[in-house]
Amino acid sequence: MKKYNFNAGPSMLPREVIEATADACLDFEGSGLSLMEISHRAKNFQPVVDKAVELVKELLDLPAGYSVVFLAGGASTEFCRVPYNFLEKKAAYLNTGTWAKKAMKEAKLFGEVVEVASSAEDNYTYIPKNFTIPADADYLHITTNNTIFGTEMRYDLDSPVPLIADMSSDIFSRPVDVSKYNCIYAGAQKNVSMAGVNIVIVKDEALNKVSRQIPTMLDYMTHVKNGSMFNTPPVVPIYCAMKNLEWVKKNGGVEAMAQRAKERADMLYTEIERNKLFRGTAKAEDRSYMNICFVMNDEYKELEADFLQFATERGMVGIKGHRSVGGFRASCYNAQTIEGVQALIQSMKDFEAQH
Ligand SMILES: *Cc1c(COP(=O)(O)O)cnc(C)c1O
């Protein structure tokens, strides 16, 4: 049976990207060696990193004065690297969910953290608006897509202080005005690659500004200066990212990704609203194009496990919602197909017909 992958992360990748990565793991560019058994400093690997950096710059239209590095440790490590490198006295954080809270927790180790707004009281079903950003903060940290709660800021905030964004689950899904940000980071396993690498974009002149000493591996400058080669980088995930970014480019770039994301999300949200069994959980104006969260309407609550089984039998994978929301979550990152979304919608319609 054909499987439709709605996993939240690690998640679906284009088949050709997986195949190219698998090929390189068997025989890297005809060298007779696997990508896994060559030096990261090998002559034929450097072009992979260079190409990946170039594609990030091109796809997000990076202004001059920004660097791109590939680091290990997951987005969770950036929660600590960010304040280490950028928080001198005070930082502002927008609390839009689990990941934002975890980022705040780390920042508190380095200085004063101002929570400018929070939607915690409503289980993070919306993105707070019209909050005051302290003008003396070193930065405002935002989470552009809240993977767990299915809300998204598909815009670049106007802020009196530089933005820093966790874009782990929506990077390369829309054009971004990078000039508003001092730093953008993303764990790759949602929308870019397999697990094991982070993409970090930093504004060069924002580095080296804090007075504290920074351990070598946690200092962004180390990696900028050494072109992600200070120590052994995760070569396979970087290769996979490079191939996927090529795929994004070949398929029309981030503008086309945004258009396709909207198309998929519109289809699915329309069905959620039409179908008597289901309702969406996030406020309409803030709902995510990437992670589409929905639950059973109250009068059908007892059918939740049945629908999960029904859809699973029809090939849907990974649609169980995160435990803090319940219900269902269909993750529709760049690689998601219209066909996959249609298959899920058909399951919802067929299940409704039985009830
Ligand atoms: C998954 C996720 C993280 C955590 O990523 P790890 O790579 O597992 O550390 C952080 N932020 C967001 C928005 C995420 O979706």
Ligand as a Chemical Component Dictionary entry (heavy atoms), coordinates in Angstrom:
data_LIG
# 
_chem_comp.id                   LIG 
_chem_comp.type                 NON-POLYMER 
_chem_comp.pdbx_formal_charge   0 
_chem_comp.three_letter_code    LIG 
# 
loop_
_chem_comp_atom.comp_id 
_chem_comp_atom.atom_id 
_chem_comp_atom.alt_atom_id 
_chem_comp_atom.type_symbol 
_chem_comp_atom.charge 
_chem_comp_atom.model_Cartn_x 
_chem_comp_atom.model_Cartn_y 
_chem_comp_atom.model_Cartn_z 
_chem_comp_atom.pdbx_ordinal 
LIG C1 C1 C 0 11.742 20.193 16.399 1  
LIG C2 C2 C 0 11.925 21.604 16.830 2  
LIG C3 C3 C 0 12.977 21.987 17.687 3  
LIG C4 C4 C 0 13.935 20.998 18.312 4  
LIG O1 O1 O 0 14.786 20.501 17.371 5  
LIG P1 P1 P 0 15.935 19.456 17.756 6  
LIG O2 O2 O 0 16.718 19.433 16.475 7  
LIG O3 O3 O 0 15.273 18.165 18.079 8  
LIG O4 O4 O 0 16.710 19.998 18.901 9  
LIG C5 C5 C 0 13.106 23.327 17.992 10 
LIG N1 N1 N 0 12.261 24.254 17.498 11 
LIG C6 C6 C 0 11.240 23.922 16.675 12 
LIG C7 C7 C 0 10.344 24.982 16.141 13 
LIG C8 C8 C 0 11.044 22.589 16.319 14 
LIG O5 O5 O 0 10.034 22.258 15.503 15 
# 
loop_
_chem_comp_bond.comp_id 
_chem_comp_bond.atom_id_1 
_chem_comp_bond.atom_id_2 
_chem_comp_bond.value_order 
_chem_comp_bond.pdbx_ordinal 
LIG C1 C2 SING 1  
LIG C2 C3 SING 2  
LIG C2 C8 DOUB 3  
LIG C3 C4 SING 4  
LIG C3 C5 DOUB 5  
LIG C4 O1 SING 6  
LIG O1 P1 SING 7  
LIG P1 O2 DOUB 8  
LIG P1 O3 SING 9  
LIG P1 O4 SING 10 
LIG C5 N1 SING 11 
LIG N1 C6 DOUB 12 
LIG C6 C7 SING 13 
LIG C6 C8 SING 14 
LIG C8 O5 SING 15 
# 
